[in-house]
Amino acid sequence: MSTRSKTSSTELLYIGGIGFMFEVNPSLKHNLISPDVLASFDGVKESEEVTEDCAFPLPISNTNLRQSIFQYIREEWTVCSDGIFRKCPKVKCRIEHNSNSKSAIFHIDKTLVYENIAGIVSL
């Protein structure tokens, strides 16, 4: 049984100044995020501005922009986007949606890799 709802929509959410398309599902218990979103910030030096040109750079050692945007909390069991119960890393970050900024907690869902969405959020 998938966590995807027929009443869901797709919305643009900003993380670290970059827009990502998320499925909005109000019935979702936990927010899910693809590891691809976190990988988007690998290799970007914290002192540099994140732009479209450097959103998907090659990895560079000794960078910590990803760590400053995503705060690792712990691993926790959750239902992934494919409906299977798994132990996933849990992270916290600031998101912006419709000009409102707030802190959000996400479970990193590896089943979202190569999907057309960056994650599923309950907003």
N, C-alpha and C positions, 0 to 999 in steps of 0.2 A: 504494500500500500504506500503510495507516494505522498509526500507532504504537500505537493502542488495542488492548488485549489483552482476550480473553474472560475471563481470570482476574483482572482488575483489580477493585478495590473503590473506594468513595468514602469519604473520611475528612475530618474537620474539622481544619484547620490554622489556627493563629493567627499573624498577621503584624501587628506594631504594635498588639497587643491586640484586633484584629478577627478574627473567625472567617470562614474561606472554605472552601468545599467543593472538595477536590482529588481527582482520580482518582489512585489509588495503583496503579502498574504496576511491579512489581519487575524486569521485563525492559527497562525504559527506560534508555537510555544517558545522556541529559541530561534534567534537570528543565525543564519548560516552564511559563510563567506568562502569563496574559492581561494585556494592557496595561490592562484595566479595573481590575485589582487596584491597580496603581500610581496610576491616576487617582482611586481612592477616597481617597487622601491629599492630593490637590491642594486647596489653599485652606484647609487646617487649619493654624493657627498652631502652631509648635513648642511654645510655652509652654502651649497648651491641651491638655486631656485629650481623647483620641479617644473619642467616645461614639456610640451608635447614631444620635443626632440629627444629628451632624456627620460621619458616615461618607461621605456623598455631598454635600458642600457645593458651592456655586457657587465658581468659581475666584476667589481673592483674590491680588493681587500681593504680592510680597516675602514669601512663606512658604517654609519649607524643611523641613517635616516629612518630605515625600517623600524629599528628599535625605538626611536623617539616617537613614531606615529602609532605603532601597535605595542601595547603593553601586555605581555604574556601573563596570564592569570594562573592556569593549571590545566590539566587534562580532565575531561568530564564526559560521562556517557550521555549521548543525545541521539535523537532520531535524525538521520541524514536525509538529503533530498530524495534518495531512492527508497525511503521508508525503512531502511535497516538501522538498528540500534548499534552504535559504535562509540568507542572512546576516542574523542577528538580534542585537540588543543583548543583552549578558550582564550580569546584576546579581547582587549578593550581598546577603543579608539574613538576619536571625534568624527562625527559625520555631519554633513550639511545637506539639508533637504528643504526646498522652498524657502531659502534664505534663513532657515532656523538651524542653529548649531547645537548639537547635544552629544553626550557621551553614549556609546552603544557597546554592547557586549556581543561578540560573535563566536560561534564554534566554527573552526576551520574544517570544511567539508570537502574531502578529496574527490567525492563523486561529482562535484561541480566543475572539475577541470575540463576544459574544452567545450563548455556549455556556452550558449549565447547570452547568458547572464552572469554577473559577477557574484551573485548571492541571492538569498531570499531573506527578506526582513519583514517584521510585523508592523513597524512604524506605529 
